[in-house]
Amino acid sequence: MNTTCICVLNYNNGAKTISCLRSILSQSVDNLRIVIIDNHSTDDSLKLIQTFLENEHQAPCYINNINDAGEVFKTPGQVVIIPSDVNGGYGSGNNMGIRLAKSSTIFTHVLIINNDILLEKDFLEQMQKRYETLQQSYKSKHIALGATELGHDGAIHHHGFHYIHLLTGITFFKPYWPSFKYIVGSCMFTDIGAPLMDESFFLYFDDTQYSKILLRNNYILDSSPDSYYVHEVGGTPKHNIQLQIFKSLLHFYRLNYFWLLPVVFPVRLMLLGYLWLKPDSKR
């Protein structure tokens, strides 16, 4: 039987994580377990999350040493919390969840989701069906899937992929040649044998790099268009976030497209300057 480990990364946002957990606990299938990785929150996130889970009769199990975790996933819907003593970023945090899933013998798949998304009730059911169908179609053991992101108005934002335009480093929902197609990091589903993420990315372009890693490990990138989720993202990025985006982009190009840096660097530098002068602008 297929069993999925759902990894949710939290940092100083217990309320959003709780909303995400509600959507997970209401899934139409119960062949799942939940891992919450707390990236060294400085607020009362863990207390809020624990109280919520206890009220839902899902008292969490805390794991401090992943290597000594053993078989902690005993019942359907079991929730495990990993309280990290450092905030290592997106890749580092999710790798803790992936490593824990790999240390167990019950999991066949891993679902990595942001804590600010809400899954439709049949999300995982549709995802598992899609994976099995594609596995037979591709005759491949290694597949990674994105999913369909909805806005609050029900409009489709994308079907699991973004595209980075290689000459400018700007990301789009549609391909503009030349571009690289990657699974959006807010929601990624793959098998338990998947490689770890690149922890040198703290935030942004970590999903782009992970898609590169998956491809290098002979994974097929596809999507589950009937798996829907709402991404509660919004607002205007602050200046320090724009600087982090810029740094992560350059790091991605140094690793994969270093010969394009003389083209991309001035373009993105000008865009960064524009956004710095126009704080109400969006990326």
C-alpha positions in Angstrom: 0.0 0.0 0.0 1.3 3.5 -0.9 1.9 5.7 2.1 2.9 9.4 1.8 5.0 11.4 4.2 3.8 15.0 4.1 6.6 17.5 5.0 5.5 21.0 6.2 8.1 23.6 7.0 7.2 26.2 9.7 9.0 29.4 10.7 7.3 31.9 13.0 3.9 31.3 11.4 1.9 28.8 13.5 -1.5 30.1 12.4 -0.8 29.4 8.7 0.7 26.0 9.6 -2.5 25.1 11.5 -4.7 26.1 8.5 -2.5 23.9 6.3 -2.8 21.0 8.8 -6.5 21.3 8.8 -6.5 20.7 5.1 -4.2 17.7 5.5 -6.2 16.1 8.2 -9.4 16.4 6.1 -7.9 14.5 3.2 -10.1 11.8 1.6 -7.4 9.2 2.2 -5.7 8.3 5.4 -2.6 6.5 4.1 -0.4 9.5 5.1 1.8 10.7 8.0 2.8 14.3 8.7 6.2 15.8 9.5 6.3 19.4 10.7 9.8 20.8 10.6 10.1 23.9 12.8 13.0 26.1 11.5 14.0 27.4 14.9 10.9 29.7 15.3 11.2 32.5 17.9 7.5 32.9 18.5 4.9 30.6 20.0 4.4 28.5 16.8 5.1 25.2 18.4 2.8 25.8 21.3 0.0 26.8 19.0 0.5 23.8 16.7 0.7 21.3 19.6 -2.5 22.7 21.2 -4.3 22.5 17.9 -3.2 18.9 17.3 -4.1 17.8 20.8 -7.6 19.3 20.3 -7.8 17.2 17.1 -6.8 14.1 19.0 -3.5 14.0 17.1 -0.9 14.5 19.9 2.4 15.0 18.1 5.6 13.1 18.7 8.8 15.1 18.9 12.0 13.9 17.3 15.3 15.6 18.0 17.7 13.1 16.4 16.5 12.0 12.9 19.0 9.1 12.8 17.6 7.6 15.9 13.9 8.1 15.0 13.1 4.5 14.3 9.5 3.6 13.6 7.6 6.6 15.1 4.8 6.6 12.5 2.4 4.1 14.0 -1.1 5.3 13.1 -2.7 6.9 10.1 -2.4 10.7 10.3 0.4 10.4 12.9 2.1 13.8 13.3 5.8 14.1 14.1 7.5 17.5 14.9 11.2 18.1 14.3 12.3 21.2 16.3 15.4 22.4 14.5 18.0 24.3 16.6 18.9 26.5 13.6 17.1 28.1 10.7 19.0 26.6 7.8 16.5 27.7 5.2 14.1 25.9 2.9 16.3 23.2 1.6 17.9 22.4 5.0 14.5 22.2 6.7 12.8 20.0 4.1 15.8 17.7 4.0 15.2 17.0 7.7 11.7 15.8 6.8 13.0 13.8 3.8 15.7 12.1 5.8 13.2 11.1 8.5 10.9 9.7 5.8 13.8 7.7 4.4 14.6 6.3 7.8 11.2 4.7 8.0 10.1 1.5 6.2 6.5 2.5 5.6 6.8 5.3 3.1 6.6 5.1 -0.6 6.2 8.8 -1.4 7.0 12.2 0.0 4.9 15.4 -0.4 6.7 18.7 0.3 4.4 21.6 0.8 4.6 25.2 2.0 2.8 25.9 5.3 0.8 28.6 3.5 -1.2 26.3 1.2 -4.5 24.6 1.6 -5.1 21.3 0.0 -8.4 20.4 -1.6 -10.0 17.4 0.1 -9.1 14.9 -2.6 -5.7 16.4 -3.3 -3.6 13.4 -2.2 -6.0 10.8 -3.6 -5.7 12.4 -7.1 -2.0 12.8 -6.7 -1.5 9.1 -5.9 -3.7 8.1 -8.8 -1.8 10.4 -11.2 1.5 9.1 -10.1 0.5 5.4 -10.6 -0.9 6.3 -14.1 2.3 8.1 -15.2 4.5 5.4 -13.8 2.8 2.9 -16.1 2.8 5.3 -19.0 6.5 6.3 -18.7 7.6 2.8 -17.5 9.8 4.7 -15.0 10.3 4.3 -11.3 11.3 7.9 -10.9 8.7 10.7 -11.3 8.3 14.0 -9.5 5.0 15.9 -9.8 3.7 19.4 -9.3 0.0 20.3 -8.7 -2.5 22.9 -9.8 -2.4 26.1 -7.8 -5.6 28.1 -7.4 -6.2 31.7 -6.3 -8.8 32.6 -3.7 -11.2 33.4 -6.5 -10.8 29.8 -7.9 -8.7 30.9 -10.9 -5.9 28.7 -11.9 -2.4 30.2 -11.5 -0.4 27.3 -12.9 -0.4 23.5 -13.2 2.7 22.9 -11.1 5.4 24.5 -13.2 7.1 27.8 -13.6 9.6 28.8 -16.3 12.8 30.8 -15.7 13.8 32.8 -18.8 17.5 32.1 -19.1 18.5 35.4 -20.7 17.0 37.6 -17.9 16.5 35.3 -15.0 12.9 36.3 -14.7 10.3 33.7 -13.9 7.0 33.3 -15.8 4.0 31.1 -15.7 4.5 30.4 -19.5 7.6 29.4 -21.4 9.5 32.1 -23.3 12.5 30.8 -25.2 15.1 30.0 -23.9 13.7 28.8 -20.6 14.0 26.1 -18.0 10.9 24.4 -16.7 10.8 23.6 -13.0 8.3 22.3 -10.4 7.1 25.0 -8.2 8.5 24.4 -4.7 5.3 25.2 -2.8 4.1 21.7 -3.7 6.2 18.8 -4.9 5.3 15.1 -4.8 7.8 12.3 -5.5 8.9 8.8 -4.4 10.8 8.0 -1.3 14.0 7.5 -3.2 14.3 11.1 -4.2 17.5 13.0 -3.7 18.0 15.6 -1.0 17.7 19.4 -1.8 20.7 21.7 -2.2 21.2 23.3 1.2 23.4 26.1 -0.1 20.1 27.8 -1.1 18.6 29.5 1.9 15.5 30.8 0.2 14.3 31.3 -3.5 15.4 29.3 -6.5 15.8 26.3 -4.3 12.9 24.6 -6.2 14.6 25.5 -9.5 17.8 23.9 -8.4 15.9 20.9 -7.0 14.3 20.3 -10.4 17.9 20.3 -11.8 18.9 17.7 -9.2 15.9 15.6 -9.9 16.6 15.6 -13.7 20.2 14.7 -13.0 19.0 11.7 -11.0 16.9 10.5 -14.0 13.5 11.8 -12.7 10.7 12.7 -15.0 9.0 16.0 -14.1 5.3 16.1 -14.6 2.2 17.3 -12.8 -1.1 16.2 -11.4 -3.6 18.7 -12.9 -6.5 17.3 -10.8 -4.7 17.9 -7.5 -5.7 21.4 -6.4 -4.5 23.7 -3.7 -4.9 27.3 -2.7 -1.7 29.2 -2.1 -2.2 31.9 0.5 0.7 34.0 -0.7 0.4 37.7 -1.3 1.8 41.1 -0.4 4.8 43.0 -1.6 8.3 41.6 -1.1 10.5 43.8 1.1 13.9 45.1 0.1 15.8 42.5 2.0 13.7 39.8 0.3 14.5 41.2 -3.1 18.2 41.1 -2.2 17.8 37.5 -1.2 16.1 36.7 -4.5 19.0 38.4 -6.4 21.7 36.5 -4.5 19.9 33.1 -4.9 19.4 33.8 -8.6 23.1 34.4 -9.1 24.0 31.3 -7.1 21.7 29.3 -9.4 23.4 30.6 -12.5 26.9 30.1 -11.1 26.0 26.4 -10.6 24.1 25.8 -13.9 24.5 28.7 -16.4 27.7 30.5 -15.5 28.3 31.5 -19.1 25.1 33.5 -19.0 26.0 35.6 -15.9 27.4 38.5 -18.0 23.9 38.8 -19.6 21.8 38.0 -16.6 23.7 40.0 -13.9 23.1 43.5 -15.3 19.5 42.8 -16.2 18.6 41.6 -12.7 20.7 44.3 -11.1 18.7 46.9 -12.9 15.5 45.2 -11.9 16.7 45.1 -8.3 17.4 48.8 -8.4 14.0 49.5 -9.9 12.2 47.5 -7.2 14.3 49.2 -4.5 13.1 52.6 -5.7 9.6 51.3 -6.2 8.7 49.5 -2.9 5.1 49.0 -4.1 6.2 47.0 -7.2 6.0 43.3 -7.4 8.6 40.8 -8.7 
